[in-house]
Amino acid sequence: MPSQLKRKLKPWILLFWTALLAVVMLGGPAIAFSPPAVPWGDTPWETAPIPQSFQKIRGVWLTTNDINVLRDSARVQSAMAELSQLNFNTVYPVVWNSGYALFPSVVAQRAGIPYIHRGAAGQDILADVINQAHRQGLLAIPWFEFGFMAPPSSELVMAHPDWLTQRQNGSQTSGSAAGEVVWLNPFKPEVQQFITNLVAEIAVRYDIDGIQFDDHTALPSDFGYDPYTVALYRQETRQAVPSNPRDPAWMRWRADKITDFVAQLNQTVKQHRPQAIFSVSPNPYDTAYNSFLQDWVGWINRGLVDELLVQIYRWDINSFTDQMLRPEIQTAQTQIPVGIGILTGLRNRPMPMSMIQAQVMRSTAQGLGVAFFYYESLWYDAPEPVEERQARFRDLFSVPASRFSLRRQV
């Protein structure tokens, strides 16, 4: 723990023990004190000063890992009821993944993308999730998970190879958690129009509470050397594209172009649903900007973001805490609701509940909300029994934090 934080906490600790001693000496009721059941550190944490009007985010992403749940309407209903009973307040259902829309999108089908994600009974998965979430008082914020990223063998890429960007050596693929991917060129008007039309389609057709864009509404910093982008840079700057992908001016030009597109997406959402939450879930800022040209601090400063969830997917508490205490997160939470994205496990690597609990407690002690990746790993794909995991979440979220009052019918 930073020494300055320890100094701040010493008076608080002294006051706590003085009060406890006074209670004992005055014959007050006995107090049972036990250390926390999770890794915590040597002293409690300060609560960050944030506006009290910001309602706390308690969310979960519904991913393609959860597709067996999403396709079954009865399981969707059960899942929304479970989350509501455990005092969650927001779900983020995936709507754009691997080059496919998870709803019957006319825009996608016109681009040559088949509709493959029907429910088991032929139902619209997105409409079902939104309806069931609202019945339980949960906000539903569709999530564009893949952004500009797509598998190289997808129908989208096969139909529109001219939409791709590349590295300086001409290669178009890169590795990711989703395997080998290519990147749509975020600077091409056709690509921007396609994504914008998908967003508008959802905003018009569904009773959404917002739309979320994550760390893939971005571009790896060594991409952007396709002929279109090279010519555009030369036209606007009268300079040749630098050979160094990390050249500051070249980085800033591309990042600003992505920021301008985020502004366009924000305008599209607000045009159709003025009260909708424009949510973003990027990586921590150093990674977001330097590796993916994603200037989310600039987005917030331009008033483009209504809600921020920073993905801090870590397997150890010290690394998690270091990122959570970054100054840009502390600054952001004085402006908008801010939460931390917490990993609750992967199919081949479950996360112990003790680590999840530690990360939640450290986040909430800082006045931050939380959201979890992903639904089934909350308590089904987990090392502990379902009942134990749910009981621990019930302890973490013992008091409701409803966001229902933020909803508006438009």
C-alpha positions, 0 to 999 in steps of 0.5 A, a space after each residue: 500500500 502506498 505510504 501516503 495512503 497509510 498516513 491518511 488512514 492512521 487517524 481513522 484507525 485510531 478513531 475506530 479503536 478509541 470508539 471500540 474501547 469506549 463501548 467496552 468500558 461503558 458496558 455496551 453490547 459485545 462486538 464480534 470482530 473478525 478479520 475479512 475472509 478475503 485477501 485485504 492488505 494491512 489496513 482498510 481502504 479510503 472511500 473515494 469522494 464521488 458525487 452521491 447522485 451517481 448510482 452504483 453499477 452492478 453489472 454482468 456481461 452476457 457473452 457468446 460463452 453464455 449462448 446456451 443460456 441466451 438461446 433458452 428463454 426459460 433460462 434467460 428468465 431464470 437468470 434475470 430473476 437470479 441477478 435481480 434477487 442478488 441485487 445486480 442492476 445491469 446486464 450487457 448482452 452481446 450484440 456484435 461478435 466474430 463478425 455476426 449480429 446476435 439479433 435479426 439485423 437487416 443491416 448485417 444481412 445487407 452486408 452479406 452476414 447471415 443471421 445465425 444466432 436465433 433462439 432455440 424457439 426461433 425467438 429474437 435473443 436480444 428482444 428476449 433479454 431486454 424484456 426479461 431484464 426490464 421485468 426484473 428491474 434491470 437495465 439492459 445495455 447491448 454490448 458491441 464486443 468485437 468493434 472493428 475486430 473480425 475473424 479472417 474467415 467471416 462472411 463480413 471479411 470475405 464480402 468486404 476485403 477492401 474494408 481491412 487495414 494492415 501493418 507496415 509489412 502488409 500483414 492483416 492479422 493479429 493475435 487476440 484472446 479470440 484467436 487470429 483476427 483482422 481489423 476493419 479500417 476505422 478510418 474508412 467511411 464505409 466501415 464507419 457507416 456500417 457500424 453506425 447503421 448497426 447502432 442506429 438499428 438497435 436504438 430504433 428497434 429495441 427498448 434499450 437503456 444504452 449501448 456499450 463499446 469496449 476495447 475493440 472499438 479501437 485499432 492496434 497501434 501497429 496498424 493503419 498502413 493500408 493505402 487508404 489511410 496512408 493517403 488520407 494522412 498525407 492529404 491532411 498533414 502534408 507529411 509521409 506516414 512515419 515508419 515508427 508506429 509509435 511516432 507521437 504525431 501518427 499515434 495522435 492523428 489515428 487516436 483523434 480519428 477514432 475519437 471523432 468516430 466515437 462522437 458520431 456513434 454518441 450522436 447516433 445513439 442520442 438522436 434516437 434515444 436521448 436518455 440512453 447511456 453511452 457506455 464504454 468498457 476499455 482497457 486501463 488507459 496506458 494500454 488503451 492508448 499506447 497499444 490500441 489508440 483508444 483515448 478514453 480520457 479524451 472521450 470523457 473530457 469531450 462529454 461523449 461518455 455517460 458510463 465507464 467500465 475499465 476492464 481490469 482482468 487480473 489474477 492477483 490482487 496487487 496488480 488489480 489494485 495498482 490499476 484500480 488506483 490509477 489517477 485517470 480512474 479517480 478523475 473520471 469518477 468525479 465526472 460520470 459513473 465508473 465501474 471496474 470490470 472484474 474477471 469471474 473466470 474462464 472456461 479453462 481457468 476458473 477464478 476463486 471466489 476469494 479473489 473475486 470478493 477481494 477485488 469487489 471489496 477494493 473497488 467498492 471501497 473506492 466508490 467504484 461500481 463493478 461488472 463481471 465477465 461473464 454470466 455463467 462464470 459467476 456461479 456455474 462455471 466455477 470451482 465452488 458450489 453454486 450455492 456458496 458463490 451466490 451466498 458470497 455475492 449476496 453478502 457483497 451486495 446486501 443492499 439494493 442499488 437500483 438503477 431503474 429510475 434512470 430508464 426513460 421510454 422514448 
